[in-house]
Amino acid sequence: MAVKLTDVEQKAGVSVTTVSLVINNHGYLSDKTKHKVFAAMKELNYQPNSLARSLQGKKMKLIGLIFPEITNLFLPPIVKLT
């Protein structure tokens, strides 16, 4: 299961808002607090969800593709899903 912001919050002993401020580098936070949050993120192997972040903002880094037919042998190798 993916590690959530609340997991980092509990591990670091700070609020979700503080974790968010550290990740986004906003506001003034002490070096001690930043270190606690970064240590918790590293220990839990936390990776921000880029899709969730793009939904909150105004930019999405997704590309939609429309195929005329899925049996075309030329297109699938070009657009390989990973």
N, CA, C and O atoms as a Maestro MAE file, in Angstrom:
{
 s_m_m2io_version
 :::
 2.0.0
}

f_m_ct {
 s_m_title
 :::
 protein
 m_atom[328] {
  # First column is atom index #
  i_m_mmod_type
  r_m_x_coord
  r_m_y_coord
  r_m_z_coord
  i_m_residue_number
  s_m_chain_name
  s_m_pdb_residue_name
  s_m_pdb_atom_name
  i_m_atomic_number
  :::
  1 25 0.841 -1.188 0.000 1 A "MET " " N  " 7
  2 3 0.000 0.000 0.000 1 A "MET " " CA " 6
  3 2 0.886 1.250 0.000 1 A "MET " " C  " 6
  4 15 1.934 1.273 0.646 1 A "MET " " O  " 8
  5 25 0.472 2.261 -0.707 2 A "ALA " " N  " 7
  6 3 1.259 3.479 -0.833 2 A "ALA " " CA " 6
  7 2 1.279 4.260 0.478 2 A "ALA " " C  " 6
  8 15 0.304 4.275 1.229 2 A "ALA " " O  " 8
  9 25 2.403 4.902 0.728 3 A "VAL " " N  " 7
  10 3 2.565 5.716 1.921 3 A "VAL " " CA " 6
  11 2 1.870 7.046 1.681 3 A "VAL " " C  " 6
  12 15 2.039 7.667 0.631 3 A "VAL " " O  " 8
  13 25 1.089 7.478 2.658 4 A "LYS " " N  " 7
  14 3 0.327 8.721 2.523 4 A "LYS " " CA " 6
  15 2 0.961 9.827 3.356 4 A "LYS " " C  " 6
  16 15 1.840 9.583 4.182 4 A "LYS " " O  " 8
  17 25 0.493 11.045 3.118 5 A "LEU " " N  " 7
  18 3 0.959 12.207 3.868 5 A "LEU " " CA " 6
  19 2 0.705 12.031 5.358 5 A "LEU " " C  " 6
  20 15 1.515 12.453 6.184 5 A "LEU " " O  " 8
  21 25 -0.413 11.413 5.701 6 A "THR " " N  " 7
  22 3 -0.745 11.213 7.118 6 A "THR " " CA " 6
  23 2 0.220 10.231 7.784 6 A "THR " " C  " 6
  24 15 0.465 10.325 8.987 6 A "THR " " O  " 8
  25 25 0.766 9.296 7.017 7 A "ASP " " N  " 7
  26 3 1.760 8.372 7.565 7 A "ASP " " CA " 6
  27 2 3.042 9.125 7.929 7 A "ASP " " C  " 6
  28 15 3.646 8.880 8.974 7 A "ASP " " O  " 8
  29 25 3.442 10.038 7.055 8 A "VAL " " N  " 7
  30 3 4.631 10.859 7.316 8 A "VAL " " CA " 6
  31 2 4.372 11.750 8.528 8 A "VAL " " C  " 6
  32 15 5.247 11.932 9.375 8 A "VAL " " O  " 8
  33 25 3.166 12.301 8.601 9 A "GLU " " N  " 7
  34 3 2.780 13.158 9.726 9 A "GLU " " CA " 6
  35 2 2.946 12.419 11.054 9 A "GLU " " C  " 6
  36 15 3.554 12.940 11.989 9 A "GLU " " O  " 8
  37 25 2.408 11.217 11.129 10 A "GLN " " N  " 7
  38 3 2.469 10.440 12.362 10 A "GLN " " CA " 6
  39 2 3.906 10.061 12.708 10 A "GLN " " C  " 6
  40 15 4.294 10.117 13.874 10 A "GLN " " O  " 8
  41 25 4.693 9.680 11.716 11 A "LYS " " N  " 7
  42 3 6.080 9.270 11.951 11 A "LYS " " CA " 6
  43 2 6.932 10.443 12.437 11 A "LYS " " C  " 6
  44 15 7.775 10.280 13.319 11 A "LYS " " O  " 8
  45 25 6.707 11.629 11.854 12 A "ALA " " N  " 7
  46 3 7.500 12.803 12.211 12 A "ALA " " CA " 6
  47 2 6.978 13.500 13.469 12 A "ALA " " C  " 6
  48 15 7.702 14.274 14.095 12 A "ALA " " O  " 8
  49 25 5.725 13.229 13.838 13 A "GLY " " N  " 7
  50 3 5.149 13.873 15.016 13 A "GLY " " CA " 6
  51 2 4.775 15.321 14.790 13 A "GLY " " C  " 6
  52 15 4.851 16.141 15.705 13 A "GLY " " O  " 8
  53 25 4.371 15.637 13.566 14 A "VAL " " N  " 7
  54 3 3.948 16.998 13.216 14 A "VAL " " CA " 6
  55 2 2.588 16.927 12.534 14 A "VAL " " C  " 6
  56 15 2.043 15.840 12.344 14 A "VAL " " O  " 8
  57 25 2.037 18.082 12.164 15 A "SER " " N  " 7
  58 3 0.732 18.097 11.499 15 A "SER " " CA " 6
  59 2 0.884 17.859 9.993 15 A "SER " " C  " 6
  60 15 1.978 17.966 9.439 15 A "SER " " O  " 8
  61 25 -0.229 17.537 9.352 16 A "VAL " " N  " 7
  62 3 -0.241 17.355 7.889 16 A "VAL " " CA " 6
  63 2 0.147 18.662 7.211 16 A "VAL " " C  " 6
  64 15 0.850 18.655 6.201 16 A "VAL " " O  " 8
  65 25 -0.306 19.773 7.758 17 A "THR " " N  " 7
  66 3 0.021 21.083 7.195 17 A "THR " " CA " 6
  67 2 1.524 21.303 7.199 17 A "THR " " C  " 6
  68 15 2.082 21.800 6.220 17 A "THR " " O  " 8
  69 25 2.182 20.939 8.286 18 A "THR " " N  " 7
  70 3 3.630 21.100 8.384 18 A "THR " " CA " 6
  71 2 4.345 20.236 7.352 18 A "THR " " C  " 6
  72 15 5.299 20.689 6.720 18 A "THR " " O  " 8
  73 25 3.895 19.003 7.177 19 A "VAL " " N  " 7
  74 3 4.498 18.126 6.171 19 A "VAL " " CA " 6
  75 2 4.324 18.741 4.782 19 A "VAL " " C  " 6
  76 15 5.261 18.747 3.984 19 A "VAL " " O  " 8
  77 25 3.148 19.250 4.497 20 A "SER " " N  " 7
  78 3 2.883 19.882 3.207 20 A "SER " " CA " 6
  79 2 3.776 21.109 3.000 20 A "SER " " C  " 6
  80 15 4.296 21.319 1.904 20 A "SER " " O  " 8
  81 25 3.954 21.913 4.039 21 A "LEU " " N  " 7
  82 3 4.816 23.088 3.932 21 A "LEU " " CA " 6
  83 2 6.262 22.698 3.659 21 A "LEU " " C  " 6
  84 15 6.952 23.364 2.886 21 A "LEU " " O  " 8
  85 25 6.720 21.630 4.284 22 A "VAL " " N  " 7
  86 3 8.090 21.164 4.064 22 A "VAL " " CA " 6
  87 2 8.251 20.668 2.626 22 A "VAL " " C  " 6
  88 15 9.225 21.009 1.955 22 A "VAL " " O  " 8
  89 25 7.303 19.872 2.158 23 A "ILE " " N  " 7
  90 3 7.389 19.316 0.801 23 A "ILE " " CA " 6
  91 2 7.368 20.420 -0.249 23 A "ILE " " C  " 6
  92 15 8.119 20.365 -1.223 23 A "ILE " " O  " 8
  93 25 6.517 21.417 -0.059 24 A "ASN " " N  " 7
  94 3 6.367 22.491 -1.037 24 A "ASN " " CA " 6
  95 2 7.304 23.668 -0.785 24 A "ASN " " C  " 6
  96 15 7.307 24.633 -1.548 24 A "ASN " " O  " 8
  97 25 8.106 23.592 0.292 25 A "ASN " " N  " 7
  98 3 9.058 24.648 0.647 25 A "ASN " " CA " 6
  99 2 8.386 26.015 0.786 25 A "ASN " " C  " 6
  100 15 8.844 27.008 0.222 25 A "ASN " " O  " 8
  101 25 7.289 26.043 1.551 26 A "HIS " " N  " 7
  102 3 6.553 27.287 1.811 26 A "HIS " " CA " 6
  103 2 6.656 27.638 3.283 26 A "HIS " " C  " 6
  104 15 6.788 26.762 4.139 26 A "HIS " " O  " 8
  105 25 6.594 28.923 3.565 27 A "GLY " " N  " 7
  106 3 6.562 29.368 4.952 27 A "GLY " " CA " 6
  107 2 7.876 29.137 5.671 27 A "GLY " " C  " 6
  108 15 8.808 28.549 5.123 27 A "GLY " " O  " 8
  109 25 7.936 29.612 6.911 28 A "TYR " " N  " 7
  110 3 9.141 29.442 7.714 28 A "TYR " " CA " 6
  111 2 8.969 28.245 8.630 28 A "TYR " " C  " 6
  112 15 8.000 28.161 9.385 28 A "TYR " " O  " 8
  113 25 9.900 27.336 8.561 29 A "LEU " " N  " 7
  114 3 9.934 26.186 9.453 29 A "LEU " " CA " 6
  115 2 11.361 26.018 9.936 29 A "LEU " " C  " 6
  116 15 12.310 26.278 9.196 29 A "LEU " " O  " 8
  117 25 11.510 25.587 11.167 30 A "SER " " N  " 7
  118 3 12.852 25.396 11.713 30 A "SER " " CA " 6
  119 2 13.552 24.244 11.008 30 A "SER " " C  " 6
  120 15 12.913 23.357 10.442 30 A "SER " " O  " 8
  121 25 14.871 24.278 11.056 31 A "ASP " " N  " 7
  122 3 15.656 23.202 10.440 31 A "ASP " " CA " 6
  123 2 15.386 21.871 11.140 31 A "ASP " " C  " 6
  124 15 15.422 20.817 10.507 31 A "ASP " " O  " 8
  125 25 15.119 21.919 12.433 32 A "LYS " " N  " 7
  126 3 14.831 20.708 13.193 32 A "LYS " " CA " 6
  127 2 13.546 20.046 12.670 32 A "LYS " " C  " 6
  128 15 13.496 18.828 12.497 32 A "LYS " " O  " 8
  129 25 12.517 20.855 12.424 33 A "THR " " N  " 7
  130 3 11.251 20.336 11.913 33 A "THR " " CA " 6
  131 2 11.423 19.773 10.510 33 A "THR " " C  " 6
  132 15 10.919 18.693 10.205 33 A "THR " " O  " 8
  133 25 12.132 20.501 9.659 34 A "LYS " " N  " 7
  134 3 12.375 20.022 8.295 34 A "LYS " " CA " 6
  135 2 13.127 18.698 8.317 34 A "LYS " " C  " 6
  136 15 12.813 17.780 7.560 34 A "LYS " " O  " 8
  137 25 14.122 18.611 9.193 35 A "HIS " " N  " 7
  138 3 14.909 17.384 9.289 35 A "HIS " " CA " 6
  139 2 14.037 16.207 9.726 35 A "HIS " " C  " 6
  140 15 14.161 15.108 9.185 35 A "HIS " " O  " 8
  141 25 13.148 16.435 10.710 36 A "LYS " " N  " 7
  142 3 12.254 15.371 11.169 36 A "LYS " " CA " 6
  143 2 11.352 14.882 10.043 36 A "LYS " " C  " 6
  144 15 11.158 13.677 9.880 36 A "LYS " " O  " 8
  145 25 10.804 15.803 9.272 37 A "VAL " " N  " 7
  146 3 9.894 15.439 8.183 37 A "VAL " " CA " 6
  147 2 10.651 14.703 7.074 37 A "VAL " " C  " 6
  148 15 10.186 13.676 6.579 37 A "VAL " " O  " 8
  149 25 11.813 15.227 6.686 38 A "PHE " " N  " 7
  150 3 12.591 14.565 5.634 38 A "PHE " " CA " 6
  151 2 13.065 13.182 6.074 38 A "PHE " " C  " 6
  152 15 13.110 12.255 5.265 38 A "PHE " " O  " 8
  153 25 13.415 13.039 7.340 39 A "ALA " " N  " 7
  154 3 13.837 11.732 7.859 39 A "ALA " " CA " 6
  155 2 12.677 10.741 7.811 39 A "ALA " " C  " 6
  156 15 12.862 9.581 7.441 39 A "ALA " " O  " 8
  157 25 11.476 11.199 8.186 40 A "ALA " " N  " 7
  158 3 10.291 10.336 8.136 40 A "ALA " " CA " 6
  159 2 9.963 9.955 6.693 40 A "ALA " " C  " 6
  160 15 9.601 8.810 6.420 40 A "ALA " " O  " 8
  161 25 10.087 10.913 5.765 41 A "MET " " N  " 7
  162 3 9.821 10.634 4.351 41 A "MET " " CA " 6
  163 2 10.798 9.596 3.811 41 A "MET " " C  " 6
  164 15 10.413 8.698 3.062 41 A "MET " " O  " 8
  165 25 12.057 9.726 4.196 42 A "LYS " " N  " 7
  166 3 13.069 8.786 3.716 42 A "LYS " " CA " 6
  167 2 12.842 7.401 4.316 42 A "LYS " " C  " 6
  168 15 12.936 6.394 3.614 42 A "LYS " " O  " 8
  169 25 12.544 7.351 5.614 43 A "GLU " " N  " 7
  170 3 12.340 6.068 6.274 43 A "GLU " " CA " 6
  171 2 11.138 5.319 5.720 43 A "GLU " " C  " 6
  172 15 11.171 4.097 5.578 43 A "GLU " " O  " 8
  173 25 10.066 6.063 5.406 44 A "LEU " " N  " 7
  174 3 8.849 5.445 4.875 44 A "LEU " " CA " 6
  175 2 8.887 5.297 3.354 44 A "LEU " " C  " 6
  176 15 7.987 4.700 2.763 44 A "LEU " " O  " 8
  177 25 9.940 5.846 2.716 45 A "ASN " " N  " 7
  178 3 10.057 5.850 1.255 45 A "ASN " " CA " 6
  179 2 8.847 6.541 0.620 45 A "ASN " " C  " 6
  180 15 8.233 6.015 -0.308 45 A "ASN " " O  " 8
  181 25 8.517 7.725 1.137 46 A "TYR " " N  " 7
  182 3 7.371 8.493 0.654 46 A "TYR " " CA " 6
  183 2 7.697 9.150 -0.676 46 A "TYR " " C  " 6
  184 15 8.732 9.802 -0.814 46 A "TYR " " O  " 8
  185 25 6.819 8.978 -1.653 47 A "GLN " " N  " 7
  186 3 6.926 9.623 -2.951 47 A "GLN " " CA " 6
  187 2 5.634 10.388 -3.200 47 A "GLN " " C  " 6
  188 15 4.564 9.779 -3.223 47 A "GLN " " O  " 8
  189 25 5.698 11.715 -3.389 48 A "PRO " " N  " 7
  190 3 4.472 12.461 -3.685 48 A "PRO " " CA " 6
  191 2 3.789 11.930 -4.938 48 A "PRO " " C  " 6
  192 15 4.452 11.589 -5.918 48 A "PRO " " O  " 8
  193 25 2.471 11.863 -4.905 49 A "ASN " " N  " 7
  194 3 1.690 11.370 -6.032 49 A "ASN " " CA " 6
  195 2 1.541 12.502 -7.044 49 A "ASN " " C  " 6
  196 15 0.826 13.472 -6.789 49 A "ASN " " O  " 8
  197 25 2.209 12.385 -8.183 50 A "SER " " N  " 7
  198 3 2.200 13.460 -9.176 50 A "SER " " CA " 6
  199 2 0.813 13.678 -9.768 50 A "SER " " C  " 6
  200 15 0.462 14.811 -10.098 50 A "SER " " O  " 8
  201 25 0.018 12.622 -9.910 51 A "LEU " " N  " 7
  202 3 -1.335 12.777 -10.435 51 A "LEU " " CA " 6
  203 2 -2.196 13.572 -9.453 51 A "LEU " " C  " 6
  204 15 -2.934 14.469 -9.860 51 A "LEU " " O  " 8
  205 25 -2.104 13.250 -8.182 52 A "ALA " " N  " 7
  206 3 -2.877 13.982 -7.171 52 A "ALA " " CA " 6
  207 2 -2.439 15.436 -7.106 52 A "ALA " " C  " 6
  208 15 -3.270 16.330 -6.944 52 A "ALA " " O  " 8
  209 25 -1.148 15.678 -7.229 53 A "ARG " " N  " 7
  210 3 -0.650 17.053 -7.186 53 A "ARG " " CA " 6
  211 2 -1.130 17.845 -8.396 53 A "ARG " " C  " 6
  212 15 -1.448 19.027 -8.272 53 A "ARG " " O  " 8
  213 25 -1.187 17.215 -9.554 54 A "SER " " N  " 7
  214 3 -1.620 17.925 -10.759 54 A "SER " " CA " 6
  215 2 -3.120 18.193 -10.726 54 A "SER " " C  " 6
  216 15 -3.575 19.180 -11.304 54 A "SER " " O  " 8
  217 25 -3.899 17.341 -10.067 55 A "LEU " " N  " 7
  218 3 -5.333 17.583 -9.963 55 A "LEU " " CA " 6
  219 2 -5.620 18.801 -9.099 55 A "LEU " " C  " 6
  220 15 -6.576 19.534 -9.351 55 A "LEU " " O  " 8
  221 25 -4.799 19.017 -8.086 56 A "GLN " " N  " 7
  222 3 -4.998 20.160 -7.202 56 A "GLN " " CA " 6
  223 2 -4.587 21.457 -7.894 56 A "GLN " " C  " 6
  224 15 -5.199 22.501 -7.666 56 A "GLN " " O  " 8
  225 25 -3.579 21.400 -8.718 57 A "GLY " " N  " 7
  226 3 -3.108 22.575 -9.446 57 A "GLY " " CA " 6
  227 2 -3.874 22.757 -10.739 57 A "GLY " " C  " 6
  228 15 -4.899 22.114 -10.963 57 A "GLY " " O  " 8
  229 25 -3.376 23.630 -11.577 58 A "LYS " " N  " 7
  230 3 -4.047 23.894 -12.843 58 A "LYS " " CA " 6
  231 2 -3.366 23.204 -14.014 58 A "LYS " " C  " 6
  232 15 -3.844 23.293 -15.145 58 A "LYS " " O  " 8
  233 25 -2.257 22.517 -13.762 59 A "LYS " " N  " 7
  234 3 -1.531 21.855 -14.833 59 A "LYS " " CA " 6
  235 2 -1.587 20.353 -14.629 59 A "LYS " " C  " 6
  236 15 -1.399 19.859 -13.517 59 A "LYS " " O  " 8
  237 25 -1.844 19.637 -15.699 60 A "MET " " N  " 7
  238 3 -1.785 18.184 -15.671 60 A "MET " " CA " 6
  239 2 -0.737 17.750 -16.674 60 A "MET " " C  " 6
  240 15 -0.676 18.271 -17.788 60 A "MET " " O  " 8
  241 25 0.077 16.808 -16.282 61 A "LYS " " N  " 7
  242 3 1.130 16.331 -17.166 61 A "LYS " " CA " 6
  243 2 0.728 14.986 -17.757 61 A "LYS " " C  " 6
  244 15 1.453 13.998 -17.639 61 A "LYS " " O  " 8
  245 25 -0.431 14.965 -18.390 62 A "LEU " " N  " 7
  246 3 -0.944 13.758 -19.023 62 A "LEU " " CA " 6
  247 2 -1.213 14.037 -20.493 62 A "LEU " " C  " 6
  248 15 -1.531 15.162 -20.879 62 A "LEU " " O  " 8
  249 25 -1.083 13.020 -21.287 63 A "ILE " " N  " 7
  250 3 -1.379 13.124 -22.717 63 A "ILE " " CA " 6
  251 2 -2.435 12.078 -23.051 63 A "ILE " " C  " 6
  252 15 -2.281 10.907 -22.702 63 A "ILE " " O  " 8
  253 25 -3.493 12.486 -23.714 64 A "GLY " " N  " 7
  254 3 -4.523 11.556 -24.147 64 A "GLY " " CA " 6
  255 2 -4.296 11.155 -25.596 64 A "GLY " " C  " 6
  256 15 -3.907 11.982 -26.421 64 A "GLY " " O  " 8
  257 25 -4.536 9.903 -25.899 65 A "LEU " " N  " 7
  258 3 -4.364 9.401 -27.259 65 A "LEU " " CA " 6
  259 2 -5.656 8.758 -27.741 65 A "LEU " " C  " 6
  260 15 -6.347 8.076 -26.984 65 A "LEU " " O  " 8
  261 25 -5.968 8.985 -28.998 66 A "ILE " " N  " 7
  262 3 -7.144 8.373 -29.613 66 A "ILE " " CA " 6
  263 2 -6.671 7.545 -30.799 66 A "ILE " " C  " 6
  264 15 -6.025 8.061 -31.711 66 A "ILE " " O  " 8
  265 25 -6.997 6.260 -30.776 67 A "PHE " " N  " 7
  266 3 -6.619 5.354 -31.856 67 A "PHE " " CA " 6
  267 2 -7.833 5.050 -32.717 67 A "PHE " " C  " 6
  268 15 -8.930 4.853 -32.194 67 A "PHE " " O  " 8
  269 25 -7.649 5.008 -34.038 68 A "PRO " " N  " 7
  270 3 -8.773 4.673 -34.903 68 A "PRO " " CA " 6
  271 2 -9.209 3.215 -34.721 68 A "PRO " " C  " 6
  272 15 -10.394 2.897 -34.826 68 A "PRO " " O  " 8
  273 25 -8.258 2.349 -34.452 69 A "GLU " " N  " 7
  274 3 -8.577 0.950 -34.161 69 A "GLU " " CA " 6
  275 2 -7.398 0.340 -33.405 69 A "GLU " " C  " 6
  276 15 -6.245 0.698 -33.645 69 A "GLU " " O  " 8
  277 25 -7.694 -0.573 -32.499 70 A "ILE " " N  " 7
  278 3 -6.634 -1.132 -31.667 70 A "ILE " " CA " 6
  279 2 -5.882 -2.281 -32.335 70 A "ILE " " C  " 6
  280 15 -4.862 -2.738 -31.819 70 A "ILE " " O  " 8
  281 25 -6.373 -2.741 -33.460 71 A "THR " " N  " 7
  282 3 -5.717 -3.853 -34.152 71 A "THR " " CA " 6
  283 2 -4.624 -3.385 -35.099 71 A "THR " " C  " 6
  284 15 -3.953 -4.211 -35.718 71 A "THR " " O  " 8
  285 25 -4.431 -2.074 -35.225 72 A "ASN " " N  " 7
  286 3 -3.396 -1.534 -36.093 72 A "ASN " " CA " 6
  287 2 -2.023 -1.967 -35.561 72 A "ASN " " C  " 6
  288 15 -1.708 -1.697 -34.402 72 A "ASN " " O  " 8
  289 25 -1.214 -2.623 -36.370 73 A "LEU " " N  " 7
  290 3 0.078 -3.151 -35.936 73 A "LEU " " CA " 6
  291 2 1.170 -2.093 -35.835 73 A "LEU " " C  " 6
  292 15 2.204 -2.344 -35.216 73 A "LEU " " O  " 8
  293 25 0.972 -0.938 -36.416 74 A "PHE " " N  " 7
  294 3 1.991 0.102 -36.422 74 A "PHE " " CA " 6
  295 2 1.964 0.942 -35.146 74 A "PHE " " C  " 6
  296 15 3.023 1.279 -34.618 74 A "PHE " " O  " 8
  297 25 0.775 1.288 -34.635 75 A "LEU " " N  " 7
  298 3 0.674 2.225 -33.518 75 A "LEU " " CA " 6
  299 2 1.066 1.681 -32.148 75 A "LEU " " C  " 6
  300 15 1.771 2.386 -31.425 75 A "LEU " " O  " 8
  301 25 0.664 0.487 -31.739 76 A "PRO " " N  " 7
  302 3 0.997 0.027 -30.388 76 A "PRO " " CA " 6
  303 2 2.483 0.038 -30.024 76 A "PRO " " C  " 6
  304 15 2.812 0.424 -28.903 76 A "PRO " " O  " 8
  305 25 3.398 -0.366 -30.913 77 A "PRO " " N  " 7
  306 3 4.819 -0.289 -30.525 77 A "PRO " " CA " 6
  307 2 5.297 1.140 -30.308 77 A "PRO " " C  " 6
  308 15 6.218 1.372 -29.525 77 A "PRO " " O  " 8
  309 25 4.684 2.098 -30.991 78 A "ILE " " N  " 7
  310 3 5.087 3.497 -30.841 78 A "ILE " " CA " 6
  311 2 4.676 4.010 -29.470 78 A "ILE " " C  " 6
  312 15 5.452 4.700 -28.808 78 A "ILE " " O  " 8
  313 25 3.472 3.683 -29.040 79 A "VAL " " N  " 7
  314 3 2.949 4.149 -27.762 79 A "VAL " " CA " 6
  315 2 2.933 2.953 -26.806 79 A "VAL " " C  " 6
  316 15 1.909 2.293 -26.630 79 A "VAL " " O  " 8
  317 25 4.052 2.699 -26.215 80 A "LYS " " N  " 7
  318 3 4.163 1.565 -25.303 80 A "LYS " " CA " 6
  319 2 3.773 2.026 -23.895 80 A "LYS " " C  " 6
  320 15 4.329 2.990 -23.369 80 A "LYS " " O  " 8
  321 25 2.822 1.331 -23.304 81 A "LEU " " N  " 7
  322 3 2.398 1.663 -21.951 81 A "LEU " " CA " 6
  323 2 3.331 1.003 -20.961 81 A "LEU " " C  " 6
  324 15 3.613 -0.191 -21.060 81 A "LEU " " O  " 8
  325 25 3.810 1.787 -20.001 82 A "THR " " N  " 7
  326 3 4.706 1.234 -18.986 82 A "THR " " CA " 6
  327 2 4.096 1.335 -17.621 82 A "THR " " C  " 6
  328 15 4.710 0.919 -16.638 82 A "THR " " O  " 8
  :::
 }
 m_bond[327] {
  # First column is bond index #
  i_m_from
  i_m_to
  i_m_order
  :::
  1 1 2 1
  2 2 3 1
  3 3 4 2
  4 3 5 1
  5 5 6 1
  6 6 7 1
  7 7 8 2
  8 7 9 1
  9 9 10 1
  10 10 11 1
  11 11 12 2
  12 11 13 1
  13 13 14 1
  14 14 15 1
  15 15 16 2
  16 15 17 1
  17 17 18 1
  18 18 19 1
  19 19 20 2
  20 19 21 1
  21 21 22 1
  22 22 23 1
  23 23 24 2
  24 23 25 1
  25 25 26 1
  26 26 27 1
  27 27 28 2
  28 27 29 1
  29 29 30 1
  30 30 31 1
  31 31 32 2
  32 31 33 1
  33 33 34 1
  34 34 35 1
  35 35 36 2
  36 35 37 1
  37 37 38 1
  38 38 39 1
  39 39 40 2
  40 39 41 1
  41 41 42 1
  42 42 43 1
  43 43 44 2
  44 43 45 1
  45 45 46 1
  46 46 47 1
  47 47 48 2
  48 47 49 1
  49 49 50 1
  50 50 51 1
  51 51 52 2
  52 51 53 1
  53 53 54 1
  54 54 55 1
  55 55 56 2
  56 55 57 1
  57 57 58 1
  58 58 59 1
  59 59 60 2
  60 59 61 1
  61 61 62 1
  62 62 63 1
  63 63 64 2
  64 63 65 1
  65 65 66 1
  66 66 67 1
  67 67 68 2
  68 67 69 1
  69 69 70 1
  70 70 71 1
  71 71 72 2
  72 71 73 1
  73 73 74 1
  74 74 75 1
  75 75 76 2
  76 75 77 1
  77 77 78 1
  78 78 79 1
  79 79 80 2
  80 79 81 1
  81 81 82 1
  82 82 83 1
  83 83 84 2
  84 83 85 1
  85 85 86 1
  86 86 87 1
  87 87 88 2
  88 87 89 1
  89 89 90 1
  90 90 91 1
  91 91 92 2
  92 91 93 1
  93 93 94 1
  94 94 95 1
  95 95 96 2
  96 95 97 1
  97 97 98 1
  98 98 99 1
  99 99 100 2
  100 99 101 1
  101 101 102 1
  102 102 103 1
  103 103 104 2
  104 103 105 1
  105 105 106 1
  106 106 107 1
  107 107 108 2
  108 107 109 1
  109 109 110 1
  110 110 111 1
  111 111 112 2
  112 111 113 1
  113 113 114 1
  114 114 115 1
  115 115 116 2
  116 115 117 1
  117 117 118 1
  118 118 119 1
  119 119 120 2
  120 119 121 1
  121 121 122 1
  122 122 123 1
  123 123 124 2
  124 123 125 1
  125 125 126 1
  126 126 127 1
  127 127 128 2
  128 127 129 1
  129 129 130 1
  130 130 131 1
  131 131 132 2
  132 131 133 1
  133 133 134 1
  134 134 135 1
  135 135 136 2
  136 135 137 1
  137 137 138 1
  138 138 139 1
  139 139 140 2
  140 139 141 1
  141 141 142 1
  142 142 143 1
  143 143 144 2
  144 143 145 1
  145 145 146 1
  146 146 147 1
  147 147 148 2
  148 147 149 1
  149 149 150 1
  150 150 151 1
  151 151 152 2
  152 151 153 1
  153 153 154 1
  154 154 155 1
  155 155 156 2
  156 155 157 1
  157 157 158 1
  158 158 159 1
  159 159 160 2
  160 159 161 1
  161 161 162 1
  162 162 163 1
  163 163 164 2
  164 163 165 1
  165 165 166 1
  166 166 167 1
  167 167 168 2
  168 167 169 1
  169 169 170 1
  170 170 171 1
  171 171 172 2
  172 171 173 1
  173 173 174 1
  174 174 175 1
  175 175 176 2
  176 175 177 1
  177 177 178 1
  178 178 179 1
  179 179 180 2
  180 179 181 1
  181 181 182 1
  182 182 183 1
  183 183 184 2
  184 183 185 1
  185 185 186 1
  186 186 187 1
  187 187 188 2
  188 187 189 1
  189 189 190 1
  190 190 191 1
  191 191 192 2
  192 191 193 1
  193 193 194 1
  194 194 195 1
  195 195 196 2
  196 195 197 1
  197 197 198 1
  198 198 199 1
  199 199 200 2
  200 199 201 1
  201 201 202 1
  202 202 203 1
  203 203 204 2
  204 203 205 1
  205 205 206 1
  206 206 207 1
  207 207 208 2
  208 207 209 1
  209 209 210 1
  210 210 211 1
  211 211 212 2
  212 211 213 1
  213 213 214 1
  214 214 215 1
  215 215 216 2
  216 215 217 1
  217 217 218 1
  218 218 219 1
  219 219 220 2
  220 219 221 1
  221 221 222 1
  222 222 223 1
  223 223 224 2
  224 223 225 1
  225 225 226 1
  226 226 227 1
  227 227 228 2
  228 227 229 1
  229 229 230 1
  230 230 231 1
  231 231 232 2
  232 231 233 1
  233 233 234 1
  234 234 235 1
  235 235 236 2
  236 235 237 1
  237 237 238 1
  238 238 239 1
  239 239 240 2
  240 239 241 1
  241 241 242 1
  242 242 243 1
  243 243 244 2
  244 243 245 1
  245 245 246 1
  246 246 247 1
  247 247 248 2
  248 247 249 1
  249 249 250 1
  250 250 251 1
  251 251 252 2
  252 251 253 1
  253 253 254 1
  254 254 255 1
  255 255 256 2
  256 255 257 1
  257 257 258 1
  258 258 259 1
  259 259 260 2
  260 259 261 1
  261 261 262 1
  262 262 263 1
  263 263 264 2
  264 263 265 1
  265 265 266 1
  266 266 267 1
  267 267 268 2
  268 267 269 1
  269 269 270 1
  270 270 271 1
  271 271 272 2
  272 271 273 1
  273 273 274 1
  274 274 275 1
  275 275 276 2
  276 275 277 1
  277 277 278 1
  278 278 279 1
  279 279 280 2
  280 279 281 1
  281 281 282 1
  282 282 283 1
  283 283 284 2
  284 283 285 1
  285 285 286 1
  286 286 287 1
  287 287 288 2
  288 287 289 1
  289 289 290 1
  290 290 291 1
  291 291 292 2
  292 291 293 1
  293 293 294 1
  294 294 295 1
  295 295 296 2
  296 295 297 1
  297 297 298 1
  298 298 299 1
  299 299 300 2
  300 299 301 1
  301 301 302 1
  302 302 303 1
  303 303 304 2
  304 303 305 1
  305 305 306 1
  306 306 307 1
  307 307 308 2
  308 307 309 1
  309 309 310 1
  310 310 311 1
  311 311 312 2
  312 311 313 1
  313 313 314 1
  314 314 315 1
  315 315 316 2
  316 315 317 1
  317 317 318 1
  318 318 319 1
  319 319 320 2
  320 319 321 1
  321 321 322 1
  322 322 323 1
  323 323 324 2
  324 323 325 1
  325 325 326 1
  326 326 327 1
  327 327 328 2
  :::
 }
}
